[in-house]
């Protein structure tokens, strides 16, 4: 029986990316914000796909906005629940159909889709790279705020080097 390892670097990349992205745009969580139709569609699609009953295989599906009018659908395969590219292609076709159906119901003829298949090893590699880039940005912010000789900066830099050596 194969086990699927959760990519801690990928999770960290998402956390760091989210933290840095939103930190620059809002002063507090109570700031008013109106999402675009494309952002609203992303929220709907991601919540909808998470509520579907699970089939005999279960590829990872990620919907991301590609402004101004495109939904980028990434299907990740190559693990126990979604082992083959054929299953990923079927999932991509279903996801794109769901987007077209929803857009048709809303009369949103501006919605385009772009599909992408990624093997899990490629997705992990990209996640590791994103974590590294986010960590390097965080280090630069610390250096700017505290100075390169500050003990916290040195400690953070040492931990990053250990992590980079490990992954």
C-alpha positions as CSV (number, residue, x, y, z in Angstrom):
1,X,0.0,0.0,0.0
2,X,1.4,3.4,-1.0
3,X,1.2,6.3,1.3
4,X,0.9,9.9,0.2
5,X,3.2,12.3,2.0
6,X,1.8,15.7,2.7
7,X,4.3,18.2,1.4
8,X,5.2,20.4,4.4
9,X,7.1,22.8,2.1
10,X,4.0,23.2,-0.1
11,X,1.9,24.0,3.0
12,X,4.4,26.4,4.3
13,X,4.6,28.1,0.9
14,X,0.9,28.6,0.8
15,X,0.9,30.0,4.4
16,X,3.8,32.4,3.7
17,X,2.4,33.5,0.4
18,X,-1.0,34.2,1.9
19,X,0.5,36.1,4.8
20,X,2.7,38.3,2.6
21,X,0.0,38.9,0.0
22,X,-2.7,40.0,2.4
23,X,-0.4,41.9,4.8
24,X,0.3,44.6,2.2
25,X,-3.4,45.1,1.2
26,X,-5.4,45.4,4.4
27,X,-4.8,47.1,7.7
28,X,-7.3,44.9,9.6
29,X,-9.7,42.1,9.0
30,X,-12.7,44.5,9.3
31,X,-11.7,46.4,6.2
32,X,-14.4,46.4,3.5
33,X,-13.5,44.4,0.4
34,X,-15.7,43.6,-2.6
35,X,-14.4,40.6,-4.6
36,X,-14.4,40.7,-8.4
37,X,-16.7,38.3,-10.2
38,X,-13.6,36.2,-11.0
39,X,-12.6,36.0,-7.3
40,X,-16.1,35.2,-6.4
41,X,-16.1,32.4,-9.0
42,X,-12.9,31.0,-7.5
43,X,-14.4,30.8,-4.0
44,X,-17.5,29.1,-5.4
45,X,-15.5,26.6,-7.5
46,X,-13.1,25.7,-4.7
47,X,-15.9,25.2,-2.1
48,X,-18.1,23.3,-4.7
49,X,-15.3,20.9,-5.6
50,X,-14.7,20.2,-1.9
51,X,-18.3,19.4,-1.3
52,X,-18.6,16.8,-4.1
53,X,-18.9,13.1,-3.2
54,X,-15.6,11.3,-3.7
55,X,-15.3,8.9,-6.6
56,X,-13.1,5.9,-7.0
57,X,-10.3,8.2,-7.8
58,X,-9.8,11.7,-6.4
59,X,-7.3,14.0,-8.2
60,X,-6.4,17.2,-6.5
61,X,-8.1,20.1,-8.2
62,X,-7.0,23.7,-7.8
63,X,-8.8,26.6,-9.2
64,X,-6.9,29.9,-9.5
65,X,-7.8,33.2,-11.1
66,X,-5.9,34.4,-14.1
67,X,-7.1,38.0,-14.6
68,X,-8.9,39.3,-16.3
69,X,-11.3,36.5,-17.3
70,X,-9.6,33.1,-17.0
71,X,-10.0,30.3,-14.5
72,X,-6.8,28.2,-14.4
73,X,-7.6,24.6,-13.4
74,X,-4.7,22.6,-12.2
75,X,-5.1,18.8,-11.7
76,X,-2.5,17.1,-9.6
77,X,-2.0,13.3,-10.2
78,X,0.4,10.5,-9.6
79,X,-0.6,9.3,-6.2
80,X,-2.8,6.4,-4.9
81,X,-6.2,8.1,-5.4
82,X,-5.4,9.5,-8.8
83,X,-2.5,7.5,-10.2
84,X,-2.8,8.1,-13.9
85,X,-2.7,11.0,-16.4
86,X,-5.9,9.5,-18.0
87,X,-7.8,9.9,-14.7
88,X,-6.4,13.5,-14.4
89,X,-7.5,14.3,-17.9
90,X,-11.0,13.0,-17.1
91,X,-11.1,15.2,-13.9
92,X,-9.9,18.2,-15.9
93,X,-12.7,17.7,-18.5
94,X,-15.3,17.5,-15.7
95,X,-13.9,20.6,-13.9
96,X,-14.0,22.6,-17.1
97,X,-17.5,21.4,-17.8
98,X,-18.6,22.6,-14.3
99,X,-17.1,26.0,-15.0
100,X,-18.8,26.3,-18.4
101,X,-22.1,25.2,-16.8
102,X,-21.9,27.7,-14.0
103,X,-20.9,30.5,-16.3
104,X,-23.8,29.7,-18.6
105,X,-26.3,29.8,-15.7
106,X,-25.0,33.2,-14.7
107,X,-24.8,34.4,-18.4
108,X,-21.1,35.1,-17.9
109,X,-19.9,34.6,-21.4
110,X,-16.6,36.3,-20.5
111,X,-15.3,33.2,-18.5
112,X,-12.5,31.3,-20.1
113,X,-10.7,28.2,-18.8
114,X,-7.2,27.0,-19.0
115,X,-6.3,23.5,-17.9
116,X,-3.0,22.1,-16.6
117,X,-2.0,18.7,-15.5
118,X,0.9,18.3,-13.0
119,X,2.4,15.2,-11.6
120,X,2.7,15.3,-7.8
121,X,6.5,15.4,-7.9
122,X,6.4,18.5,-10.1
123,X,3.9,20.1,-7.7
124,X,6.1,19.4,-4.7
125,X,9.1,20.8,-6.5
126,X,7.2,24.0,-7.3
127,X,6.0,24.2,-3.7
128,X,9.5,23.9,-2.3
129,X,10.7,26.7,-4.6
130,X,7.8,28.9,-3.5
131,X,8.6,28.3,0.1
132,X,12.3,29.1,-0.5
133,X,11.3,32.4,-2.3
134,X,8.9,33.4,0.4
135,X,11.4,32.6,3.2
136,X,14.1,34.7,1.4
137,X,11.6,37.6,1.2
138,X,10.9,37.2,4.9
139,X,14.6,37.2,5.7
140,X,15.1,40.4,3.7
141,X,12.3,42.1,5.6
142,X,13.9,41.0,8.9
143,X,17.3,42.3,7.8
144,X,15.7,45.6,6.8
145,X,13.8,45.9,10.1
146,X,16.3,44.6,12.6
147,X,19.7,44.6,10.8
148,X,21.7,41.7,9.6
149,X,23.6,41.3,12.9
150,X,20.5,41.0,15.1
151,X,20.3,37.6,16.9
152,X,16.8,36.9,15.6
153,X,17.9,37.5,12.1
154,X,20.9,35.2,12.5
155,X,18.8,32.5,14.1
156,X,16.2,32.7,11.3
157,X,18.9,32.6,8.7
158,X,20.5,29.5,10.3
159,X,17.1,27.7,10.4
160,X,16.5,28.6,6.8
161,X,19.9,27.2,5.8
162,X,19.2,24.0,7.7
163,X,15.8,23.7,6.0
164,X,17.3,24.4,2.5
165,X,19.9,21.8,3.1
166,X,17.2,19.3,4.1
167,X,14.9,19.9,1.1
